[in-house]
Amino acid sequence: MREEQLILIKLPGEGLVPISYHYLSNDIYYGFTFITSDEANEKLHTFDEFLSFIRNDNELKLYLMYIEQGFPIPVNPEELKKIKEKMTTPKEYKKILEEESILQDLIINREI
């Protein structure tokens, strides 16, 4: 059942994950690629530039804020619509995400 590793399910607090973690215990079936420290620094610099671009783009920074808060990636179009409707300004959206995070913590801890 190799297709099983291609099936993703939503786990609260984790987002989308493979339905079976069995495959994580298998040996790696691909080779390692070694890179020099200069190549590693170049890749890190490129990644840093990409994150800076996202953080400075007015719309994309809202999505990054959502991801950084650790919420699951929506797979339902209605859920995505609800998330987008809450995206206003970065300052307001940050407050919304913080409140949602507190609510989720209360639910997980069975305090409400």
Protein Blocks (a to p, Z undefined) as FASTA:
>chain_A
ZZlmmpccddehklpadfblklmmpccfbdcddddfklmmmmmmmmmmmmmmmmmpmklm
mmmmmmmnopacdfbfklmmmmmmmmccfklmmmmmmmmmmmmmmmmnopZZ
